[in-house]
Amino acid sequence: MSWVILVIAGLLEAGWAIGLKYTEGFTKLVPSVLTIAGIIASMYLLALAARTLPIGTAYAVWVGIGTFGAIVLGMTFLGEPVNAGRIFFLILLMVSIIGLKLTAY
């Protein structure tokens, strides 16, 4: 169950990272409130998962999922560049996340 919680926390991290773009420096109320709520929820779920998972693994997987998601969302919705290099490194990042999961214990 801790891994499911950690994946949800990572997805929320990707969401709040993209949300930062819409807050316009925390000058827009609704995006700012949603982004702050995402930050709090994401960190809370990370803390729950870290009760039973090694903290180094939990943190690295959380950041990795958040990074992967933020890049994919940025390419999909914000017009960020899509090229072979970025795709290669996204795949490498996903392999690393899976590797950390498989070697956690």
Gaussian input, Z-matrix of N, CA and C with variables (Angstrom, degrees):
# hf/3-21g

backbone

0 1
 N
 C     1     B1
 C     2     B2     1     A1
 N     3     B3     2     A2     1     D1
 C     4     B4     3     A3     2     D2
 C     5     B5     4     A4     3     D3
 N     6     B6     5     A5     4     D4
 C     7     B7     6     A6     5     D5
 C     8     B8     7     A7     6     D6
 N     9     B9     8     A8     7     D7
 C    10    B10     9     A9     8     D8
 C    11    B11    10    A10     9     D9
 N    12    B12    11    A11    10    D10
 C    13    B13    12    A12    11    D11
 C    14    B14    13    A13    12    D12
 N    15    B15    14    A14    13    D13
 C    16    B16    15    A15    14    D14
 C    17    B17    16    A16    15    D15
 N    18    B18    17    A17    16    D16
 C    19    B19    18    A18    17    D17
 C    20    B20    19    A19    18    D18
 N    21    B21    20    A20    19    D19
 C    22    B22    21    A21    20    D20
 C    23    B23    22    A22    21    D21
 N    24    B24    23    A23    22    D22
 C    25    B25    24    A24    23    D23
 C    26    B26    25    A25    24    D24
 N    27    B27    26    A26    25    D25
 C    28    B28    27    A27    26    D26
 C    29    B29    28    A28    27    D27
 N    30    B30    29    A29    28    D28
 C    31    B31    30    A30    29    D29
 C    32    B32    31    A31    30    D30
 N    33    B33    32    A32    31    D31
 C    34    B34    33    A33    32    D32
 C    35    B35    34    A34    33    D33
 N    36    B36    35    A35    34    D34
 C    37    B37    36    A36    35    D35
 C    38    B38    37    A37    36    D36
 N    39    B39    38    A38    37    D37
 C    40    B40    39    A39    38    D38
 C    41    B41    40    A40    39    D39
 N    42    B42    41    A41    40    D40
 C    43    B43    42    A42    41    D41
 C    44    B44    43    A43    42    D42
 N    45    B45    44    A44    43    D43
 C    46    B46    45    A45    44    D44
 C    47    B47    46    A46    45    D45
 N    48    B48    47    A47    46    D46
 C    49    B49    48    A48    47    D47
 C    50    B50    49    A49    48    D48
 N    51    B51    50    A50    49    D49
 C    52    B52    51    A51    50    D50
 C    53    B53    52    A52    51    D51
 N    54    B54    53    A53    52    D52
 C    55    B55    54    A54    53    D53
 C    56    B56    55    A55    54    D54
 N    57    B57    56    A56    55    D55
 C    58    B58    57    A57    56    D56
 C    59    B59    58    A58    57    D57
 N    60    B60    59    A59    58    D58
 C    61    B61    60    A60    59    D59
 C    62    B62    61    A61    60    D60
 N    63    B63    62    A62    61    D61
 C    64    B64    63    A63    62    D62
 C    65    B65    64    A64    63    D63
 N    66    B66    65    A65    64    D64
 C    67    B67    66    A66    65    D65
 C    68    B68    67    A67    66    D66
 N    69    B69    68    A68    67    D67
 C    70    B70    69    A69    68    D68
 C    71    B71    70    A70    69    D69
 N    72    B72    71    A71    70    D70
 C    73    B73    72    A72    71    D71
 C    74    B74    73    A73    72    D72
 N    75    B75    74    A74    73    D73
 C    76    B76    75    A75    74    D74
 C    77    B77    76    A76    75    D75
 N    78    B78    77    A77    76    D76
 C    79    B79    78    A78    77    D77
 C    80    B80    79    A79    78    D78
 N    81    B81    80    A80    79    D79
 C    82    B82    81    A81    80    D80
 C    83    B83    82    A82    81    D81
 N    84    B84    83    A83    82    D82
 C    85    B85    84    A84    83    D83
 C    86    B86    85    A85    84    D84
 N    87    B87    86    A86    85    D85
 C    88    B88    87    A87    86    D86
 C    89    B89    88    A88    87    D87
 N    90    B90    89    A89    88    D88
 C    91    B91    90    A90    89    D89
 C    92    B92    91    A91    90    D90
 N    93    B93    92    A92    91    D91
 C    94    B94    93    A93    92    D92
 C    95    B95    94    A94    93    D93
 N    96    B96    95    A95    94    D94
 C    97    B97    96    A96    95    D95
 C    98    B98    97    A97    96    D96
 N    99    B99    98    A98    97    D97
 C   100   B100    99    A99    98    D98
 C   101   B101   100   A100    99    D99
 N   102   B102   101   A101   100   D100
 C   103   B103   102   A102   101   D101
 C   104   B104   103   A103   102   D102
 N   105   B105   104   A104   103   D103
 C   106   B106   105   A105   104   D104
 C   107   B107   106   A106   105   D105
 N   108   B108   107   A107   106   D106
 C   109   B109   108   A108   107   D107
 C   110   B110   109   A109   108   D108
 N   111   B111   110   A110   109   D109
 C   112   B112   111   A111   110   D110
 C   113   B113   112   A112   111   D111
 N   114   B114   113   A113   112   D112
 C   115   B115   114   A114   113   D113
 C   116   B116   115   A115   114   D114
 N   117   B117   116   A116   115   D115
 C   118   B118   117   A117   116   D116
 C   119   B119   118   A118   117   D117
 N   120   B120   119   A119   118   D118
 C   121   B121   120   A120   119   D119
 C   122   B122   121   A121   120   D120
 N   123   B123   122   A122   121   D121
 C   124   B124   123   A123   122   D122
 C   125   B125   124   A124   123   D123
 N   126   B126   125   A125   124   D124
 C   127   B127   126   A126   125   D125
 C   128   B128   127   A127   126   D126
 N   129   B129   128   A128   127   D127
 C   130   B130   129   A129   128   D128
 C   131   B131   130   A130   129   D129
 N   132   B132   131   A131   130   D130
 C   133   B133   132   A132   131   D131
 C   134   B134   133   A133   132   D132
 N   135   B135   134   A134   133   D133
 C   136   B136   135   A135   134   D134
 C   137   B137   136   A136   135   D135
 N   138   B138   137   A137   136   D136
 C   139   B139   138   A138   137   D137
 C   140   B140   139   A139   138   D138
 N   141   B141   140   A140   139   D139
 C   142   B142   141   A141   140   D140
 C   143   B143   142   A142   141   D141
 N   144   B144   143   A143   142   D142
 C   145   B145   144   A144   143   D143
 C   146   B146   145   A145   144   D144
 N   147   B147   146   A146   145   D145
 C   148   B148   147   A147   146   D146
 C   149   B149   148   A148   147   D147
 N   150   B150   149   A149   148   D148
 C   151   B151   150   A150   149   D149
 C   152   B152   151   A151   150   D150
 N   153   B153   152   A152   151   D151
 C   154   B154   153   A153   152   D152
 C   155   B155   154   A154   153   D153
 N   156   B156   155   A155   154   D154
 C   157   B157   156   A156   155   D155
 C   158   B158   157   A157   156   D156
 N   159   B159   158   A158   157   D157
 C   160   B160   159   A159   158   D158
 C   161   B161   160   A160   159   D159
 N   162   B162   161   A161   160   D160
 C   163   B163   162   A162   161   D161
 C   164   B164   163   A163   162   D162
 N   165   B165   164   A164   163   D163
 C   166   B166   165   A165   164   D164
 C   167   B167   166   A166   165   D165
 N   168   B168   167   A167   166   D166
 C   169   B169   168   A168   167   D167
 C   170   B170   169   A169   168   D168
 N   171   B171   170   A170   169   D169
 C   172   B172   171   A171   170   D170
 C   173   B173   172   A172   171   D171
 N   174   B174   173   A173   172   D172
 C   175   B175   174   A174   173   D173
 C   176   B176   175   A175   174   D174
 N   177   B177   176   A176   175   D175
 C   178   B178   177   A177   176   D176
 C   179   B179   178   A178   177   D177
 N   180   B180   179   A179   178   D178
 C   181   B181   180   A180   179   D179
 C   182   B182   181   A181   180   D180
 N   183   B183   182   A182   181   D181
 C   184   B184   183   A183   182   D182
 C   185   B185   184   A184   183   D183
 N   186   B186   185   A185   184   D184
 C   187   B187   186   A186   185   D185
 C   188   B188   187   A187   186   D186
 N   189   B189   188   A188   187   D187
 C   190   B190   189   A189   188   D188
 C   191   B191   190   A190   189   D189
 N   192   B192   191   A191   190   D190
 C   193   B193   192   A192   191   D191
 C   194   B194   193   A193   192   D192
 N   195   B195   194   A194   193   D193
 C   196   B196   195   A195   194   D194
 C   197   B197   196   A196   195   D195
 N   198   B198   197   A197   196   D196
 C   199   B199   198   A198   197   D197
 C   200   B200   199   A199   198   D198
 N   201   B201   200   A200   199   D199
 C   202   B202   201   A201   200   D200
 C   203   B203   202   A202   201   D201
 N   204   B204   203   A203   202   D202
 C   205   B205   204   A204   203   D203
 C   206   B206   205   A205   204   D204
 N   207   B207   206   A206   205   D205
 C   208   B208   207   A207   206   D206
 C   209   B209   208   A208   207   D207
 N   210   B210   209   A209   208   D208
 C   211   B211   210   A210   209   D209
 C   212   B212   211   A211   210   D210
 N   213   B213   212   A212   211   D211
 C   214   B214   213   A213   212   D212
 C   215   B215   214   A214   213   D213
 N   216   B216   215   A215   214   D214
 C   217   B217   216   A216   215   D215
 C   218   B218   217   A217   216   D216
 N   219   B219   218   A218   217   D217
 C   220   B220   219   A219   218   D218
 C   221   B221   220   A220   219   D219
 N   222   B222   221   A221   220   D220
 C   223   B223   222   A222   221   D221
 C   224   B224   223   A223   222   D222
 N   225   B225   224   A224   223   D223
 C   226   B226   225   A225   224   D224
 C   227   B227   226   A226   225   D225
 N   228   B228   227   A227   226   D226
 C   229   B229   228   A228   227   D227
 C   230   B230   229   A229   228   D228
 N   231   B231   230   A230   229   D229
 C   232   B232   231   A231   230   D230
 C   233   B233   232   A232   231   D231
 N   234   B234   233   A233   232   D232
 C   235   B235   234   A234   233   D233
 C   236   B236   235   A235   234   D234
 N   237   B237   236   A236   235   D235
 C   238   B238   237   A237   236   D236
 C   239   B239   238   A238   237   D237
 N   240   B240   239   A239   238   D238
 C   241   B241   240   A240   239   D239
 C   242   B242   241   A241   240   D240
 N   243   B243   242   A242   241   D241
 C   244   B244   243   A243   242   D242
 C   245   B245   244   A244   243   D243
 N   246   B246   245   A245   244   D244
 C   247   B247   246   A246   245   D245
 C   248   B248   247   A247   246   D246
 N   249   B249   248   A248   247   D247
 C   250   B250   249   A249   248   D248
 C   251   B251   250   A250   249   D249
 N   252   B252   251   A251   250   D250
 C   253   B253   252   A252   251   D251
 C   254   B254   253   A253   252   D252
 N   255   B255   254   A254   253   D253
 C   256   B256   255   A255   254   D254
 C   257   B257   256   A256   255   D255
 N   258   B258   257   A257   256   D256
 C   259   B259   258   A258   257   D257
 C   260   B260   259   A259   258   D258
 N   261   B261   260   A260   259   D259
 C   262   B262   261   A261   260   D260
 C   263   B263   262   A262   261   D261
 N   264   B264   263   A263   262   D262
 C   265   B265   264   A264   263   D263
 C   266   B266   265   A265   264   D264
 N   267   B267   266   A266   265   D265
 C   268   B268   267   A267   266   D266
 C   269   B269   268   A268   267   D267
 N   270   B270   269   A269   268   D268
 C   271   B271   270   A270   269   D269
 C   272   B272   271   A271   270   D270
 N   273   B273   272   A272   271   D271
 C   274   B274   273   A273   272   D272
 C   275   B275   274   A274   273   D273
 N   276   B276   275   A275   274   D274
 C   277   B277   276   A276   275   D275
 C   278   B278   277   A277   276   D276
 N   279   B279   278   A278   277   D277
 C   280   B280   279   A279   278   D278
 C   281   B281   280   A280   279   D279
 N   282   B282   281   A281   280   D280
 C   283   B283   282   A282   281   D281
 C   284   B284   283   A283   282   D282
 N   285   B285   284   A284   283   D283
 C   286   B286   285   A285   284   D284
 C   287   B287   286   A286   285   D285
 N   288   B288   287   A287   286   D286
 C   289   B289   288   A288   287   D287
 C   290   B290   289   A289   288   D288
 N   291   B291   290   A290   289   D289
 C   292   B292   291   A291   290   D290
 C   293   B293   292   A292   291   D291
 N   294   B294   293   A293   292   D292
 C   295   B295   294   A294   293   D293
 C   296   B296   295   A295   294   D294
 N   297   B297   296   A296   295   D295
 C   298   B298   297   A297   296   D296
 C   299   B299   298   A298   297   D297
 N   300   B300   299   A299   298   D298
 C   301   B301   300   A300   299   D299
 C   302   B302   301   A301   300   D300
 N   303   B303   302   A302   301   D301
 C   304   B304   303   A303   302   D302
 C   305   B305   304   A304   303   D303
 N   306   B306   305   A305   304   D304
 C   307   B307   306   A306   305   D305
 C   308   B308   307   A307   306   D306
 N   309   B309   308   A308   307   D307
 C   310   B310   309   A309   308   D308
 C   311   B311   310   A310   309   D309
 N   312   B312   311   A311   310   D310
 C   313   B313   312   A312   311   D311
 C   314   B314   313   A313   312   D312

   B1=1.4557
   B2=1.5359
   B3=1.3371
   B4=1.4658
   B5=1.5235
   B6=1.3351
   B7=1.4659
   B8=1.5165
   B9=1.3117
   B10=1.4721
   B11=1.5283
   B12=1.3144
   B13=1.4681
   B14=1.5257
   B15=1.3345
   B16=1.4635
   B17=1.5288
   B18=1.3123
   B19=1.4671
   B20=1.5262
   B21=1.3237
   B22=1.4692
   B23=1.5300
   B24=1.3293
   B25=1.4642
   B26=1.5242
   B27=1.3317
   B28=1.4635
   B29=1.5225
   B30=1.3346
   B31=1.4668
   B32=1.5269
   B33=1.3274
   B34=1.4702
   B35=1.5265
   B36=1.3306
   B37=1.4627
   B38=1.5237
   B39=1.3137
   B40=1.4653
   B41=1.5207
   B42=1.3241
   B43=1.4651
   B44=1.5175
   B45=1.3377
   B46=1.4743
   B47=1.5218
   B48=1.3321
   B49=1.4655
   B50=1.5300
   B51=1.3204
   B52=1.4665
   B53=1.5250
   B54=1.3237
   B55=1.4622
   B56=1.5164
   B57=1.3340
   B58=1.4660
   B59=1.5231
   B60=1.3149
   B61=1.4662
   B62=1.5335
   B63=1.3195
   B64=1.4673
   B65=1.5252
   B66=1.3313
   B67=1.4726
   B68=1.5249
   B69=1.3390
   B70=1.4634
   B71=1.5303
   B72=1.3506
   B73=1.4682
   B74=1.5126
   B75=1.3193
   B76=1.4701
   B77=1.5247
   B78=1.3204
   B79=1.4645
   B80=1.5263
   B81=1.3274
   B82=1.4760
   B83=1.5224
   B84=1.3361
   B85=1.4612
   B86=1.5243
   B87=1.3143
   B88=1.4691
   B89=1.5276
   B90=1.3353
   B91=1.4665
   B92=1.5322
   B93=1.3251
   B94=1.4600
   B95=1.5206
   B96=1.3244
   B97=1.4738
   B98=1.5238
   B99=1.3338
   B100=1.4603
   B101=1.5301
   B102=1.3136
   B103=1.4658
   B104=1.5229
   B105=1.3166
   B106=1.4660
   B107=1.5292
   B108=1.3214
   B109=1.4746
   B110=1.5293
   B111=1.3330
   B112=1.4574
   B113=1.5154
   B114=1.3294
   B115=1.4676
   B116=1.5239
   B117=1.3252
   B118=1.4613
   B119=1.5252
   B120=1.3273
   B121=1.4637
   B122=1.5251
   B123=1.3221
   B124=1.4544
   B125=1.5252
   B126=1.3225
   B127=1.4652
   B128=1.5253
   B129=1.3278
   B130=1.4656
   B131=1.5226
   B132=1.3400
   B133=1.4610
   B134=1.5268
   B135=1.3280
   B136=1.4629
   B137=1.5313
   B138=1.3160
   B139=1.4650
   B140=1.5281
   B141=1.3376
   B142=1.4692
   B143=1.5205
   B144=1.3237
   B145=1.4617
   B146=1.5269
   B147=1.3203
   B148=1.4624
   B149=1.5224
   B150=1.3210
   B151=1.4727
   B152=1.5202
   B153=1.3376
   B154=1.4653
   B155=1.5238
   B156=1.3149
   B157=1.4658
   B158=1.5258
   B159=1.3174
   B160=1.4709
   B161=1.5330
   B162=1.3211
   B163=1.4589
   B164=1.5266
   B165=1.3111
   B166=1.4607
   B167=1.5180
   B168=1.3120
   B169=1.4616
   B170=1.5185
   B171=1.3367
   B172=1.4681
   B173=1.5232
   B174=1.3145
   B175=1.4599
   B176=1.5288
   B177=1.3288
   B178=1.4647
   B179=1.5223
   B180=1.3159
   B181=1.4688
   B182=1.5282
   B183=1.3239
   B184=1.4719
   B185=1.5320
   B186=1.3184
   B187=1.4638
   B188=1.5301
   B189=1.3209
   B190=1.4606
   B191=1.5181
   B192=1.3266
   B193=1.4688
   B194=1.5227
   B195=1.3223
   B196=1.4596
   B197=1.5136
   B198=1.3246
   B199=1.4586
   B200=1.5217
   B201=1.3190
   B202=1.4626
   B203=1.5233
   B204=1.3249
   B205=1.4599
   B206=1.5181
   B207=1.3365
   B208=1.4646
   B209=1.5238
   B210=1.3160
   B211=1.4671
   B212=1.5229
   B213=1.3271
   B214=1.4659
   B215=1.5319
   B216=1.3339
   B217=1.4699
   B218=1.5291
   B219=1.3236
   B220=1.4671
   B221=1.5212
   B222=1.3272
   B223=1.4636
   B224=1.5272
   B225=1.3274
   B226=1.4605
   B227=1.5238
   B228=1.3322
   B229=1.4611
   B230=1.5303
   B231=1.3235
   B232=1.4669
   B233=1.5212
   B234=1.3108
   B235=1.4525
   B236=1.5172
   B237=1.3252
   B238=1.4618
   B239=1.5253
   B240=1.3279
   B241=1.4677
   B242=1.5305
   B243=1.3236
   B244=1.4609
   B245=1.5216
   B246=1.3171
   B247=1.4638
   B248=1.5186
   B249=1.3058
   B250=1.4635
   B251=1.5275
   B252=1.3130
   B253=1.4633
   B254=1.5174
   B255=1.3214
   B256=1.4724
   B257=1.5182
   B258=1.3301
   B259=1.4627
   B260=1.5297
   B261=1.3298
   B262=1.4635
   B263=1.5258
   B264=1.3286
   B265=1.4578
   B266=1.5304
   B267=1.3201
   B268=1.4625
   B269=1.5238
   B270=1.3259
   B271=1.4659
   B272=1.5236
   B273=1.3275
   B274=1.4620
   B275=1.5305
   B276=1.3248
   B277=1.4631
   B278=1.5223
   B279=1.3332
   B280=1.4587
   B281=1.5283
   B282=1.3215
   B283=1.4723
   B284=1.5305
   B285=1.3296
   B286=1.4641
   B287=1.5253
   B288=1.3253
   B289=1.4736
   B290=1.5314
   B291=1.3077
   B292=1.4655
   B293=1.5379
   B294=1.3203
   B295=1.4586
   B296=1.5186
   B297=1.3164
   B298=1.4585
   B299=1.5314
   B300=1.3130
   B301=1.4669
   B302=1.5249
   B303=1.3268
   B304=1.4662
   B305=1.5205
   B306=1.3293
   B307=1.4688
   B308=1.5250
   B309=1.3243
   B310=1.4665
   B311=1.5294
   B312=1.3011
   B313=1.4735
   B314=1.4896
   A1=111.64
   A2=115.98
   A3=119.49
   A4=111.87
   A5=116.62
   A6=119.63
   A7=111.21
   A8=117.60
   A9=121.16
   A10=109.40
   A11=115.80
   A12=120.77
   A13=110.18
   A14=116.31
   A15=120.54
   A16=111.65
   A17=117.78
   A18=120.74
   A19=110.12
   A20=117.29
   A21=120.40
   A22=110.21
   A23=116.65
   A24=120.74
   A25=110.90
   A26=116.70
   A27=120.96
   A28=112.32
   A29=116.26
   A30=120.03
   A31=110.87
   A32=115.83
   A33=119.30
   A34=110.83
   A35=116.38
   A36=118.64
   A37=110.52
   A38=116.63
   A39=119.54
   A40=110.08
   A41=116.55
   A42=121.28
   A43=112.43
   A44=116.52
   A45=116.49
   A46=111.56
   A47=117.40
   A48=118.79
   A49=110.27
   A50=116.68
   A51=120.50
   A52=109.88
   A53=116.49
   A54=120.95
   A55=112.97
   A56=116.31
   A57=119.63
   A58=111.57
   A59=115.99
   A60=120.92
   A61=110.66
   A62=115.88
   A63=121.22
   A64=113.64
   A65=117.60
   A66=119.33
   A67=111.89
   A68=115.75
   A69=121.75
   A70=110.88
   A71=113.56
   A72=119.57
   A73=112.82
   A74=116.17
   A75=123.83
   A76=112.00
   A77=116.31
   A78=120.68
   A79=111.79
   A80=117.59
   A81=122.74
   A82=107.94
   A83=117.26
   A84=121.59
   A85=113.45
   A86=118.51
   A87=120.17
   A88=112.01
   A89=119.42
   A90=117.35
   A91=112.92
   A92=117.13
   A93=120.57
   A94=111.29
   A95=116.88
   A96=121.01
   A97=110.28
   A98=117.23
   A99=120.88
   A100=111.21
   A101=116.85
   A102=120.75
   A103=110.71
   A104=117.32
   A105=121.11
   A106=110.56
   A107=117.40
   A108=120.66
   A109=110.02
   A110=117.11
   A111=120.61
   A112=112.24
   A113=116.62
   A114=121.09
   A115=110.11
   A116=116.06
   A117=120.61
   A118=110.78
   A119=117.08
   A120=120.75
   A121=111.04
   A122=117.00
   A123=121.36
   A124=111.69
   A125=116.52
   A126=119.51
   A127=111.74
   A128=116.83
   A129=119.81
   A130=110.67
   A131=116.15
   A132=119.44
   A133=111.46
   A134=117.59
   A135=120.41
   A136=109.99
   A137=116.36
   A138=120.64
   A139=110.85
   A140=117.13
   A141=119.90
   A142=110.92
   A143=116.50
   A144=120.50
   A145=110.77
   A146=117.05
   A147=121.69
   A148=112.60
   A149=117.41
   A150=119.34
   A151=110.92
   A152=116.30
   A153=119.03
   A154=113.50
   A155=118.36
   A156=121.29
   A157=109.43
   A158=117.68
   A159=119.25
   A160=109.43
   A161=117.43
   A162=120.94
   A163=111.81
   A164=118.28
   A165=119.94
   A166=111.63
   A167=116.48
   A168=121.42
   A169=110.46
   A170=116.70
   A171=120.43
   A172=110.86
   A173=116.73
   A174=120.09
   A175=111.36
   A176=116.50
   A177=120.14
   A178=111.50
   A179=117.43
   A180=121.10
   A181=109.87
   A182=117.68
   A183=122.55
   A184=110.33
   A185=115.62
   A186=120.22
   A187=110.30
   A188=116.88
   A189=120.56
   A190=112.51
   A191=116.57
   A192=120.01
   A193=110.00
   A194=116.77
   A195=120.38
   A196=112.13
   A197=116.49
   A198=121.13
   A199=110.81
   A200=116.29
   A201=121.47
   A202=110.09
   A203=116.07
   A204=120.37
   A205=113.07
   A206=116.79
   A207=119.92
   A208=110.96
   A209=116.59
   A210=119.11
   A211=110.51
   A212=116.82
   A213=120.10
   A214=110.66
   A215=117.12
   A216=120.05
   A217=111.17
   A218=116.44
   A219=120.14
   A220=111.57
   A221=116.25
   A222=119.50
   A223=110.71
   A224=116.34
   A225=121.14
   A226=112.66
   A227=116.56
   A228=119.75
   A229=115.32
   A230=117.26
   A231=119.50
   A232=113.23
   A233=116.88
   A234=119.91
   A235=114.82
   A236=117.25
   A237=119.55
   A238=109.15
   A239=117.64
   A240=120.29
   A241=113.54
   A242=114.23
   A243=122.66
   A244=105.90
   A245=115.59
   A246=118.84
   A247=109.39
   A248=115.53
   A249=121.01
   A250=112.15
   A251=117.19
   A252=120.51
   A253=112.30
   A254=116.37
   A255=119.50
   A256=111.40
   A257=116.73
   A258=120.49
   A259=110.24
   A260=117.09
   A261=120.95
   A262=110.72
   A263=117.09
   A264=119.64
   A265=112.36
   A266=118.00
   A267=119.73
   A268=110.57
   A269=116.53
   A270=120.28
   A271=110.05
   A272=116.76
   A273=121.13
   A274=111.05
   A275=116.89
   A276=121.62
   A277=110.29
   A278=117.69
   A279=120.91
   A280=110.64
   A281=117.28
   A282=120.77
   A283=109.73
   A284=117.21
   A285=121.25
   A286=111.72
   A287=116.51
   A288=120.49
   A289=109.47
   A290=117.10
   A291=121.17
   A292=109.57
   A293=117.09
   A294=120.48
   A295=112.66
   A296=117.21
   A297=120.48
   A298=111.03
   A299=116.78
   A300=120.81
   A301=109.91
   A302=117.16
   A303=121.12
   A304=113.01
   A305=117.25
   A306=120.15
   A307=113.31
   A308=117.51
   A309=120.80
   A310=112.17
   A311=117.73
   A312=119.83
   A313=110.93
   D1=-31.71
   D2=180.00
   D3=-61.54
   D4=-35.06
   D5=179.41
   D6=-68.74
   D7=-37.18
   D8=177.40
   D9=-64.40
   D10=-45.17
   D11=178.21
   D12=-60.58
   D13=-41.70
   D14=-179.75
   D15=-65.21
   D16=-40.13
   D17=177.90
   D18=-64.00
   D19=-42.87
   D20=177.59
   D21=-61.86
   D22=-41.88
   D23=177.68
   D24=-60.62
   D25=-41.40
   D26=178.61
   D27=-65.53
   D28=-39.67
   D29=177.39
   D30=-65.08
   D31=-39.42
   D32=176.20
   D33=-64.85
   D34=-35.19
   D35=177.73
   D36=-63.16
   D37=-42.93
   D38=176.95
   D39=-60.35
   D40=-41.34
   D41=179.88
   D42=-62.46
   D43=-46.34
   D44=-178.39
   D45=-73.04
   D46=-28.34
   D47=176.72
   D48=-64.06
   D49=-43.33
   D50=176.24
   D51=-68.10
   D52=-36.73
   D53=178.25
   D54=-58.21
   D55=-32.06
   D56=178.64
   D57=-56.06
   D58=-35.82
   D59=-179.88
   D60=-61.65
   D61=-36.70
   D62=-175.74
   D63=-84.90
   D64=-13.08
   D65=179.34
   D66=-75.14
   D67=-19.03
   D68=-175.66
   D69=50.32
   D70=55.91
   D71=179.35
   D72=70.99
   D73=32.87
   D74=-178.19
   D75=59.59
   D76=34.95
   D77=175.49
   D78=-100.60
   D79=-11.09
   D80=178.23
   D81=-103.69
   D82=120.19
   D83=-170.83
   D84=-61.95
   D85=-57.37
   D86=-173.62
   D87=-63.03
   D88=-50.12
   D89=176.89
   D90=-60.40
   D91=-34.62
   D92=179.52
   D93=-65.73
   D94=-45.15
   D95=179.46
   D96=-63.31
   D97=-44.35
   D98=179.74
   D99=-64.85
   D100=-39.92
   D101=179.31
   D102=-65.74
   D103=-45.23
   D104=178.57
   D105=-63.08
   D106=-40.61
   D107=177.05
   D108=-62.53
   D109=-40.03
   D110=177.76
   D111=-64.14
   D112=-40.22
   D113=177.93
   D114=-61.32
   D115=-48.17
   D116=-177.94
   D117=-63.27
   D118=-47.30
   D119=-179.32
   D120=-63.07
   D121=-43.46
   D122=-179.39
   D123=-61.72
   D124=-45.91
   D125=-179.46
   D126=-69.39
   D127=-35.43
   D128=177.21
   D129=-63.01
   D130=-45.45
   D131=179.40
   D132=-66.40
   D133=-36.08
   D134=174.20
   D135=-59.57
   D136=-44.60
   D137=179.81
   D138=-62.31
   D139=-39.85
   D140=177.48
   D141=-63.04
   D142=-46.57
   D143=-178.91
   D144=-63.53
   D145=-35.84
   D146=-177.41
   D147=-70.76
   D148=-9.22
   D149=175.16
   D150=-62.87
   D151=-35.11
   D152=-175.80
   D153=-117.98
   D154=-14.83
   D155=178.92
   D156=-99.92
   D157=151.48
   D158=174.40
   D159=-59.67
   D160=134.93
   D161=-173.52
   D162=-63.10
   D163=-38.41
   D164=178.91
   D165=-61.70
   D166=-43.24
   D167=178.19
   D168=-67.77
   D169=-47.43
   D170=-178.37
   D171=-59.70
   D172=-45.31
   D173=-178.56
   D174=-65.91
   D175=-44.38
   D176=-179.11
   D177=-64.02
   D178=-41.24
   D179=178.91
   D180=-67.43
   D181=-42.06
   D182=178.73
   D183=-59.21
   D184=-49.50
   D185=179.34
   D186=-64.94
   D187=-41.38
   D188=-179.20
   D189=-62.57
   D190=-45.72
   D191=177.71
   D192=-63.58
   D193=-43.40
   D194=178.40
   D195=-61.42
   D196=-42.54
   D197=178.83
   D198=-64.56
   D199=-49.04
   D200=179.25
   D201=-56.55
   D202=-49.62
   D203=-178.61
   D204=-63.85
   D205=-41.37
   D206=-179.81
   D207=-64.34
   D208=-38.66
   D209=179.51
   D210=-68.43
   D211=-45.90
   D212=-179.86
   D213=-63.05
   D214=-44.18
   D215=178.15
   D216=-64.91
   D217=-38.94
   D218=177.64
   D219=-62.42
   D220=-41.71
   D221=178.62
   D222=-68.94
   D223=-36.68
   D224=-175.79
   D225=-75.98
   D226=-44.47
   D227=-170.96
   D228=-110.84
   D229=-19.68
   D230=-173.82
   D231=-112.58
   D232=6.44
   D233=176.51
   D234=71.35
   D235=21.97
   D236=177.77
   D237=-70.63
   D238=154.68
   D239=-173.04
   D240=-62.87
   D241=142.02
   D242=173.73
   D243=-118.28
   D244=115.49
   D245=178.21
   D246=-147.20
   D247=170.86
   D248=-175.12
   D249=-59.18
   D250=-39.63
   D251=179.43
   D252=-61.96
   D253=-46.47
   D254=179.81
   D255=-64.10
   D256=-42.06
   D257=179.13
   D258=-63.44
   D259=-43.36
   D260=178.25
   D261=-57.27
   D262=-47.86
   D263=-177.07
   D264=-72.51
   D265=-28.77
   D266=172.36
   D267=-64.14
   D268=-42.15
   D269=177.05
   D270=-63.45
   D271=-43.17
   D272=178.11
   D273=-61.10
   D274=-40.76
   D275=177.36
   D276=-62.05
   D277=-44.91
   D278=-180.00
   D279=-63.88
   D280=-40.66
   D281=176.48
   D282=-60.17
   D283=-40.92
   D284=179.01
   D285=-64.42
   D286=-42.93
   D287=179.10
   D288=-61.82
   D289=-46.56
   D290=179.78
   D291=-63.99
   D292=-41.45
   D293=177.59
   D294=-59.87
   D295=-42.01
   D296=177.31
   D297=-63.29
   D298=-40.05
   D299=178.37
   D300=-63.12
   D301=-44.50
   D302=-176.28
   D303=-70.37
   D304=-23.86
   D305=-177.64
   D306=-108.20
   D307=14.26
   D308=-176.00
   D309=-66.18
   D310=-28.58
   D311=-178.20
   D312=-130.73

